[in-house]
């Protein structure tokens, strides 16, 4: 209902519309604006007591601007309705309004998004290339029961695969630890499947499991599980040596980090068929890292090449039978790749990939093109935080020898630096300010890889690789953030254009080669956290709750007390037990502060005419029309819709 009322259901990314409809458009901005203005932070920055913050000129400080609305609108793309339930909904209802919306990942915006506090959506999440090998057997791996349905829910696969006889899923050996965990056998060996399992300790690989980088769906006879990888992000810019070209079945090419474990499919060439690659897979739709693709080729006596066409000697690997043009089937190559930045006049940046030859050039011998969403003229620009607010533009002749002026802005070569953040023990505030790239849980690696060099009771836990005794890029810091323990990598990644301009390397959740509903859901969670942990949220929520519970004009002291309870997750009052569990946003503590504060229980204040609750005008009007006015008079006053609500008993409907 919210998706319809605030019109973000069906919103699609600019790249999707351009590719499928050959026109430029922008995502719907209605919900992006209203969720901030009405439901979370309000339009001005607030103090703890709910009072408005003012700048040096005496003007209220806005909590967001139009650029923030446009940026976060991209995070509400891809949402759509589930199919109708034929046994539950009336035939006169066109849509399924019973089930939550789901995300069609191909319609989701795939580019970085800044948050409301000058950071990025995806900050503090680990990099996908840093995940331990075979993450599907490590701490944090999750498995969800699909039952007898062979298609995953959070991975994107064509619906016509459901009836493919050649569809092959991964089946673990009965002797493996993974099989035993998912089967959950009884004394006679019969499986008793659990709907949802999350690994709390690492499992040893067995047999074919040891040759895989990742899995998608696990098959037990006629029962399926879907593997859900923990959340991770990719950076937007990498060094050329970290990248390789990947190619899809539509002859579209782009750059991908070689270590991404589920980036593309393996492909090999032999001497007699150079540029004609054969795909070798262990199961349908398998994705691997570049290194795994290379090792498989060498094991078969082949080698990696600059792929032109793909053939499938094994039928289970042949994905071309799907007629869907929304499914991506990229394969690795051994061709080089680099990424440039196109900077528009207002400082927003677009990614420009250079796989092997030039930007958006036709490959003369094989007709390949750069994928439209990352070619030189793509419209997919995003906001970054430039150092000192300086950036190349046509107004300063692009300001660097590394840039050339084009009709779309400044096209610039970039330098990517992954630097050690701390070489000595930092303070907690320094860590929070500087470390923005997360790390996998050190316990998810092999036992001998990381050593905890502090105590577990320390405010800052430090993990170092076992063979290192100084702070390095591999050092991991662990701190509490809003009550949750997070792991941060001792690294700062920056993007520079010459010596004049730079910005922090933006992370992104969505993969260009394997856009999955899983990652769209993770990004949505991160966006919601962006609202939840905004400094305005505690006083904003406190004020609204107090007003709804009977005090239209609460004092700043009252708002501050409730805000503190919201942030700390605890409300303590004499002669009563403590309320809350100590977690940020705990509603037990918040509501207890609202109802038990002295302003809420004071009999003396009841006699004060300035204290109490005023009903909102719309509520008063609604009740007057519904209870008193006949439909003819309601129509005269233009209020017929309210009367219609009463007559049809659809009090929770809405007119648009």
N, C-alpha and C positions, 0 to 999 in steps of 0.2 A: 504493500500500500504506500509506503514511504517512497519507494522508487517511482511509482506513478505520480503521486502528489507533487514531488519535487523533481520529477522528470528526468532522472538519470538512468532509469531502466531503458536499455537499448542504446545508450550512448556508446559511440565507437571511437577508436583512436583515429587521428588524422592519417596515419600511415595506412591503416586498413581501408579507409574510404578512398584514399588516393589510388591504392593498388587495385581495388575491386570496382570502383566506380569512376575512376579517372577524374576526380574533382577534389578540390581542397575544402576542408571543413575543420571546425574546432569542436571539441567535446562540449556537451551541455554543462553550463556553469552553475545551474540553479542550486543543486544540492551542496556543491562545494562551498557556496556562499552561506547558505542557510544553516549548515551544520556548525559553522563557526559563529555566525551572528546570533542564532536563536538557541543553540543546543550545547555549546561548550565554552567559548571564550569571550563572546561579545565583541563589540567593535572598537573598544578602547582598552589600553593597558590598565590593569587594576593593581592597587596595593592589596596587601593581605586583608585589610578591613573593608574591601569593596570600593574604596574611594578611587577616583580616576587619577591617573598619572598625567602630569602636564610637562611640556618641554620648556625651554628657557624663554620662549616667546609667549608662554601662557596658553598654548593650544593643547588640547587633548592629544595624547600619543596614540595613534591607531595601532590596533593589534594585528592588522593584516591590510593588504592593498589589493588592487585588481590583479597584479602579477601573481600574488599568492593564490587568488581564486582560480586563475587560469591554470596555474601549475598543478594544484591539487584536483582540479576537474579531471585531469588526465588519469588520476588514480581511481576515478569512479567510472571508468569505461569498462565495457565487457559484461556488465551485469545484465542478465536476462531472466525471463521466467522459465520455470520448469514446464514440461508438458502437462496438459490437463489430466486430472484423475477422473477417468470415466465413471468410476463407481461412487464418487463423492460429490462432484459438482454438477449443478444443473446444466441442462443442454443450452440454456439461454446465456450462460456465462462463457465468454470467449477465452478468458485467461485463467491460469492457475494462481489463485491468491491464497492458497493454503500453505504451500511450501515456500521456504526462503528462496530468494533468487540465487542463481549460480552464475559463475563467471565463465564466459567463453574466451579462452585465453588468446585466441588469434585476433580477437577484437580489442584486446587490452593494449593500452599504451605501454611501450617497452623501454622508454627512455628515462633517464634520471629525473628526480624531482626534489627540489629543495623543500625543507620543512619550514616552520614558522619562526625558528630561532637561529637562522643563518647556518644551519647544518643541512644534511641530506636525509631523505627517507632511505633507510638502509644503513645509516651509521651504527656502529658497534656490532654489526652482524659479521660473521666470518666470511672470508673469501672462498668461493667454491673451489678454486685451485689449491686451497690449503687443507681441504678436508682429507682425513686419513684415507689411505687406500682401502677399498672395499668398505665404504661407510655403511653399507647395508648390513654389516655385521658388527657395527660399533655402537657405543653408547649414544642414545638419542635417535637411533633408527626406529621407525614406526611402521607397523603393518596393520592394515584395516581389511576386515573380511568383506569380500564382494559376493559371497555365496556362489551360485552357479552361473553368474553373469561374467563373461570373459573379458569385457571391456573395463578399463579403469575409470575412476571418477575424476581424479585430480591430475591425470595425465591425458594429453590430447591424442586421440586416435580416431580415424574415420569410423563412422557408425557401420559402414559396410564390412568392416573387419569381423563383425560379430559372427558372420556365417562363413568365414573363410576356412576351408578345410586345411589349408596349408599354414594357418596361424599356429605358431609354436611358442609356448610360454616356457619360462624356466621352471624346472622341477628339481628340487634338492634331493640328494640321496637320502634314503632312510637312515643312513649312518651319520648324517651331519647334525651338528648342534642346532642349526637353523630349522631343520625338519622337526626335530624333537620339540623345539620351542613352539612352532606354529601348530603342529599336530596335537600337542598336549595329550599324549596317549594315556589310556587307562592301563590296567594290569594285563589286559588281553591284547593290547596294541591298537585298539580302535581310537581314532582321533576324536577329540572333543574341542572343536574350534572355538577360540575366544574372539569376540568381535573386534577388539582393539588391543594391540600389544606394543609397548614401547620398551626398547632394550635399556636396561639399567646397568649392564655389564657387557664387555666385549665377548664375542663368540669366535671360536677358531673356524677358519675356512676348511672345507673338505671337498676333495675331488674337483669338479668343474667350477665350484664357487671360487677357487683360488685363481682362476683365469679371468674373472670378470671384474670390471670397474664398477658397474652398477647394474641394478635390475629394475624391472617395472612391475610385472605381475608374476606371482608365484602360483603354480598349479599343483594341487593335491587331488589326483583323480579327476573328479568333476567339480571341485571346490577351488575358488580363487581367492588369493590375498593380493592387495595392492601395497607396494612398498612406498612409503612417504619419506623422502630424504629430509633431514633437518634443514631449516632455512639457511641460505647463504646468498651472497651477492657477487657480482662481477664488477670490476672497475671499468670505466669507460675508455680509458687510454692505457696502452701497454707499450713496452719497448718492442721494436720490430723482431728481435730475436725470441721474444716470448710468444709470437703469433705465427699462425700458418693460415693459408687460404683453405676455405671449405667451399664446396660447390653442391648445389641441389639439382633436382631432376629437371628444373626449368632453366638450367644453365645460368643461374644466378650465383654470384660469388661474393664472399665477404671475409673478414678476418675473425679468427677465434683464438683464444688463449690455448696453448698446447696442453696445459695440465687440467683443463676442465674435464672432470671424469665422465660426464654424460653429454659431451658437446656434439659429436657427430659420429657417423658410422665408419667402420674400418674399410679401407679400400687398398687394393694392391694392383700393380702392373707387372708384366713380364717383358722381356727384351723384344718379343715379336709383336707386342700390341701396346707400344708406348702411348700413353694418354688414354687408353681404354682400360678402365679399372674394373676389377672384380671385387664384389663385396662379399666378405666372409663374416658370418655372425653366429653366435651361440643360441640366439633366440630372436624372434621377430621384433623389429624396432630397437634392437640393442644399440646403445650409444657407448662410445669408449673415448679415452684420451688419445692424443696424437701418439704418445709413446707406445700404448697398447696396440694401436693400428700398425705402427712400424714393426714391433716385435712379432706380430702375427704374420706380416708379410715375409719377414726374414725366415720365420719357421717353416713357411711353405715354399721357400726358395724364390720368392718374389721381392719386389721393392716398392716403396712409395713413389708416386709420380705426380706431375701436374695434370690432374684429371680432366679429360674431355668428355667421355661418355662412361656410363656405368652399366655393367652387366652383372647378372646374378646366377652364378653356377649352382647355388643352393636355393631351391624354391622357397624355403621358409624366410629367406632374406628379401625376396622380391616384393617390394612395397609398391611398385609402379602400377599394380592392378587396381589400386584405389583411384577412383576418379576425382577425389577431392583436391581442389587447388588451395585448400587452407591447411594442408598438412605438409610439413617441411621434412625433407629427406636429404640432409646434407652429409657429404662424405669428406674425409680428410684428404689433403694433397700434401706434396712436399714443397709447394710453391711458397715464396716469401710473401709478406704482407706488412703493411704499415697503416697507421691511422693519423689523419690530419684533423684540424679543427677549423670549421668555418665560423667566423665571428660576425654576427649581424650588427647593424648600426646601434642597437640598444644594448649590446653586450651579451646577448644570448648566444649560445654555442650549438652548433650542429656537428655530429660525427660524420666524417668522410673517410670511408675505408678505401684502401688502395691495394687490392689483391693482385700482385705480380706486375701488372703493366701500369696503366694510368688510371686516372679518376674517370669513371663512367665511359671509358673507351671500349669500343668493340674489339674483342680479341680477334685479330685478323684471321687466324687459322681455325678457331673453334667457336666463334660467335658467342662467347660468354659476356655477361654484363655484371656490373656491380649491383647488388640488391638495391631496389629502389629506395628503401628507407634509410640507407647509409651512403647513397651516391652524392655527387658534388652539388646537386641542386635540390636535395631533399628538404622538405619544409619542417622537419622534426627538430626544432630548436628547443633548448632548455636553458634555464637560468643557472648561473654559477656565481660564486662569490669571489670576485677578482680582488687580488691583493691591492690595497689602497684605492680600490674602485677604478683602477686604470686598465684599459683594454684597447686593442687595436681597432680602428674603425676607419671608414672612408674619410671622415672629417680630419684625421691626423695622418692621412696617406698610409694607413695600416701600421705605421709606427715601428716597423721592424723589418730587417732584411729577410726574415723568415716568412714573410707574408707577401701575397700578391693580391691586388685589388681585382675583384670580380663584380659582376652585376648583382650578386647575392650577398656581397660583403667582402670580408678579408679571408682568404684561404691561406692557412698558416701551417707550417711544419711545427711540430711540438717535440719537446724533450720531456720524458717521463723519468722522475726520480723517486725511488723507493728508499728513503733514508731512515737510519736509526733515530728514534725519537729521543731516547734517554740513554746516556752512558753511565749515569750515577743514579742513586736512589731518589726517585721523585716524590713529591708530596701528593696527597690524594687530589687536591685541587688541580695540580699540574697534569695529572693523568686524565682527569675529567675534561680538561680544556684542550689537551693536545692529541690524545689517542682516540681515533674515530674508526679504526679498522678492527673488527672483532677477530676472534680466534676460536677454533674448535676447542671443546673441553680437552685439556691435556690428558685426561684419563682415557679419552677415546683412542689415543695412539697406543702403540705397543708399549708394554710396561717399562722397558729400558730407555725409551726415547726422551722422556721429560722427567726432571727431578724437581720436587717442591723444595725450595731453598729457604722458605720461611715456615712458620707454624701455620696450621689451619685456622688458628684463632686470630692471626694477624689481620689488621684492617686491610692491608694490601698483601695479597699472596703473590709470590713470584715463582714462576716455573722457568727453568732453563734446560736447554738440551743437555743431556748427560755429559757430553764431551766438551762443554763450554763452561767457563768460569767467569765470563764477563758479559755485560749486557750486549745483546746483538739484535738483529732483525728477528731472530727466532724466539727471543725472550717473550714470555706471556705474563701479563699482569692480570690479576683477578680482584675485582672490587664489588661492593654492593651498590646497585643502582636502583633507587626506588624500591628497595627491599628485595630485589632479585640479584643473584650473583651472575655477573657477566665476565667474559674473558676477552682481553684486549691485546692485540699484537703490538709489539714495540716498534712501530713503523709509521712514517708519515709519507703518503704518496702525493706528489704534486706534479702539476703540468705547467711547463714553462714555454713561452714563445719568445725566443731570443733571451736577452737579459732584462727586458723591459717589463714583461707581463707574466703573470702566473696566477693559478687558482688551484685549490685542492681537488684531487682526482675524484669525480663523482661516482658513487656506487649505483648499481641498478639491480633489481631483483629479476627482471624478465630477460630470458635468453632470446637472442635473435634466431638461433638455430633450433631450439626446442622450447618454444613458449608453452608453459604448462599452467593449468589451473592451480596447481600446488603453489607455484611462485606468486601468482596473482593474489592468492589468499594470504600468503605471507606478507606481501606488500600492503594489502588492505589492513592487516593487523598492525603493521608499522605506522601507517597513516593514522589509525585510531589512537595508537600510543602517542603520536605527535599531538593530538588534541588533548588526550587525557593528562599528559605530563606537562602541558603548557602551564606557566605560572599563573595565568588567569583562571584556569579551570576551578581550583578550590574556592576562591571567593565568588566566582560566577555561580557555581552550583550551590554554594552555601546561601547566597542571597535568594535564589529561586526557591530552594526548599523552605527557607524560613517564610517567604511570602506565601507559598502554597499551604503552609501549616498555620497561617493565621496572622502574620505580622507583615503588613505591607511596607512599613518603613522601619526596618530593624536598625539598631544602632551599630556604628562601626565596631564597637567592642563585641557585640553579639555575632556579627559576621566573622570577625577574626577568630573567635572561639570555635565556630563551626568549621571554618577553613582549616584551622590547625588540626581538628579531629579528622578531617578528610585526608590531609597530608600524612599525618602520623598513623592513622588507622586505629587510634586509641582515644577514648574519652573517659576520664576518671573524675568521679565526683564523690565527695565525702559521704560515708555511711551507705554507699551503694557499690556493688561490684563493678569492676572495670569493664567497659564495653569495647568491642573490637578485637581484631587479631593482630594488630600492628602492621598491616599492609596498607600501602598507599591506596586511597579511594575506598576504604572499607565503609560500607553504608550503615552497618550497625553502629559504629562509632559516630558517624555523621548525623544520623537521625536521632541518636541518643542526645547529642549536643543540641540539636534543634529543639527537642521536646523537653529537655530537663534543665536548660539554662534558666537563670533567674528571671530573664525577661519573658520566658514562656510560662512560668508558674507563678509570677507575682500577682497577688490579688490587688495590690495598690495600683498597678498599671491598668487593670481592667477599668478603673474609674477615669482614666485619662482619655479625653476625647481624641487626642492625637495618636493614640495607639490602637491597633486593631487591623482588620483586614477589609480592604475595598475590593469588591468584585470587579473583574474586568468588564468593560462596557459591552464587548461582544457576548459575554455570558449573560448579562442582564437582558440584552436585546433578544437573544435566542430564547430565553425562558418566557419573556413577555409574549413573543409571537406564538410560540408553541402552545402556551397555556390559555391565552386570552383572545387573540385575534382570529376572526373567521378568515377563511381563505380570500374572500373578496377584498377585505381591508388590507390584508397582507400583500395582496397583489398591487394595490394602490401605492403602498409604501415601497414597492420593489423588493419585498421580502418573501416572495412566493416560495422560494426554494426552502425556507425554514418550515413553512406549512407543509410542503411536499414531504419533507423529512418526517413530520409527525404522522401524516396520512399513510406513508408507506412503511413507517416503523424503521427506516434506515437512518437512525440517529448518528451512526458512525460513518455514513457515506460522505462523499465530498463532491462538489459540483463539477470539477474539472478532471 
